Amino acid sequence: MINPAMETERFTLEFFAGGSKVFLRPAVKEDAFDIIENVEEIIQKGRYLQKERVRTIEEEQAFIEEMKQKDNMYTAVEVDGRVVGIARLIRGELKMKRHTAFFRTWLSNSAQGIGLGNKMMDYTIHWGKLHGLHKICLTVFAANKIARQLYEKYGFVVEGVQKQQVYFNGEYDDEIMMAYFYNNPTP
């Protein structure tokens, strides 16, 4: 599952997928261009990413630095030297919520279907454990069945459903709130 090398300061996971060398590692400012280029492609499809515009390179670089300063996880998925996806855990801002983190992720089309989602989940859950999290929260659209199945496989449970919460391409969709608990898997 998780390589002991992930315990290092760089918290890097290296493996092969689809014949390519893949690194899951902390995002750095130099990743900003690849990140915004891939996000733009996903936004144009307009389906599962809750974002309507990409950040500028400067905004993305500042965001990467802010994530690091606040002890949040911002993981780059690097394939053949290019960032093709990310995973983020944004810890609760208030002291009373510091034990929680909100999860967001995406992979470009070229990086889907080769097992990277599983590796990202392994990495994310391990990072949360190392950083003392008790709970990871996320939201997923009901129509995104592949993502829902992945989260359920990793032990995420449904906490609630916001009916017809989103509207795109002429259709409403529910937004499902899910959570992973480190110490109490079935609250």
C-alpha positions in Angstrom: 0.0 0.0 0.0 2.2 2.9 1.3 5.9 2.9 0.8 8.0 3.7 3.9 9.8 6.4 1.8 6.6 8.4 2.2 7.6 9.0 5.8 10.3 11.4 4.6 10.0 15.2 4.6 9.2 15.2 0.8 6.4 12.6 1.3 6.8 11.3 -2.2 5.4 8.1 -3.7 7.0 6.7 -6.9 5.5 3.9 -9.0 4.7 2.8 -12.6 1.3 3.1 -14.2 0.3 2.6 -17.8 4.0 2.2 -18.6 5.0 5.6 -17.2 6.9 6.6 -14.1 4.5 8.5 -11.8 5.3 10.6 -8.8 2.9 11.8 -6.1 4.6 14.6 -4.3 4.0 18.0 -2.7 3.1 20.6 -5.3 5.7 23.3 -5.9 5.4 26.8 -7.5 6.9 25.5 -10.8 3.8 23.2 -11.2 1.4 26.2 -11.5 1.4 26.2 -15.4 0.6 22.5 -15.7 -2.1 22.7 -13.0 -3.9 25.7 -14.6 -3.6 24.2 -18.1 -5.2 20.9 -17.0 -7.9 22.7 -14.9 -8.9 24.8 -17.9 -9.5 21.6 -19.9 -11.6 20.1 -17.1 -13.6 23.3 -16.6 -14.4 23.5 -20.3 -16.1 20.0 -20.0 -18.1 21.5 -17.2 -19.1 18.4 -15.4 -17.4 17.4 -12.1 -15.0 20.2 -11.1 -16.5 22.9 -8.9 -14.7 25.8 -10.5 -15.7 28.3 -13.1 -12.4 29.9 -13.9 -8.7 29.0 -13.6 -6.4 30.9 -11.4 -3.6 32.9 -13.0 -0.1 31.4 -12.7 0.7 34.0 -10.0 -2.5 33.1 -8.1 -1.8 29.4 -8.3 1.8 29.9 -7.1 0.5 31.9 -4.2 -2.1 29.3 -3.4 0.6 26.5 -3.4 2.7 28.5 -1.0 -0.3 29.2 1.3 -1.3 25.6 1.4 2.2 24.7 2.5 2.3 27.4 5.2 -1.0 26.2 6.6 0.1 22.6 6.9 -2.4 21.6 4.2 -1.7 18.8 1.6 -1.4 19.9 -2.0 -0.2 16.9 -3.9 0.9 16.9 -7.6 0.5 13.8 -9.7 3.4 13.9 -12.1 3.6 11.6 -15.1 6.5 11.8 -17.5 7.6 15.2 -16.1 4.1 16.9 -16.3 1.5 17.5 -13.6 -1.7 15.7 -14.7 -3.6 15.8 -11.5 -3.8 17.0 -7.9 -5.1 16.0 -4.6 -5.7 18.5 -1.7 -6.6 18.4 1.9 -7.5 21.7 3.4 -7.5 21.6 7.1 -10.2 23.4 9.2 -9.2 27.0 9.9 -10.6 27.1 13.4 -8.8 25.3 16.3 -12.0 23.4 16.9 -12.0 22.1 13.3 -8.3 21.5 12.9 -8.8 17.8 13.2 -10.8 17.8 9.9 -9.8 18.4 6.3 -11.8 19.0 3.1 -10.7 16.8 0.2 -10.6 17.9 -3.5 -9.0 16.1 -6.4 -8.9 15.9 -10.2 -7.0 14.0 -12.9 -6.7 15.0 -16.6 -8.4 12.7 -19.1 -5.0 11.3 -20.1 -4.3 10.2 -16.6 -7.6 8.4 -15.9 -8.2 4.7 -16.0 -4.6 3.6 -15.0 -5.0 3.2 -11.2 -4.0 6.7 -10.2 -7.2 7.3 -8.2 -6.3 4.5 -5.9 -2.8 5.7 -5.4 -4.0 9.2 -4.7 -6.4 7.9 -2.1 -3.7 5.8 -0.4 -1.4 8.8 -0.3 -4.1 11.2 1.0 -5.3 8.9 3.8 -1.7 8.2 4.8 -0.9 11.9 4.8 -3.9 12.7 7.0 -2.9 10.0 9.5 0.6 11.4 9.7 -0.8 14.9 10.3 -3.2 13.9 13.0 -6.5 14.2 11.2 -9.6 12.6 12.6 -11.9 13.2 9.6 -11.7 13.9 5.9 -14.8 15.4 4.3 -15.6 15.7 0.6 -18.5 16.3 -1.7 -19.2 14.5 -4.9 -22.0 14.8 -7.5 -24.4 11.9 -7.6 -23.8 11.4 -11.3 -20.1 10.9 -10.7 -20.5 7.2 -10.0 -16.8 6.3 -10.6 -15.6 8.8 -7.9 -18.4 7.7 -5.5 -17.4 4.0 -5.9 -13.7 4.9 -5.2 -14.5 6.9 -2.1 -16.8 4.1 -0.8 -14.0 1.5 -1.5 -11.8 3.6 0.8 -14.3 3.7 3.6 -16.0 7.0 3.1 -19.6 7.1 4.3 -22.5 9.3 3.2 -23.2 12.0 5.8 -25.9 13.8 3.8 -27.3 14.7 0.4 -28.2 18.1 -0.9 -30.9 17.5 -3.5 -30.7 19.2 -6.8 -27.7 21.3 -5.5 -26.0 21.8 -8.9 -27.3 22.7 -12.3 -25.3 22.1 -15.5 -26.1 21.2 -19.1 -29.8 21.6 -18.5 -29.9 19.1 -15.6 -30.0 19.2 -11.8 -27.8 16.9 -9.8 -27.5 16.0 -6.1 -24.4 16.8 -4.1 -23.4 14.0 -1.7 -21.4 14.8 1.4 -19.1 12.0 2.5 -16.5 11.5 5.2 -13.7 9.2 6.2 -13.1 8.7 9.9 -9.7 7.6 11.1 -10.7 6.4 14.6 -14.3 5.5 14.2 -15.1 4.2 10.7 -18.9 4.0 11.4 -20.0 7.0 13.5 
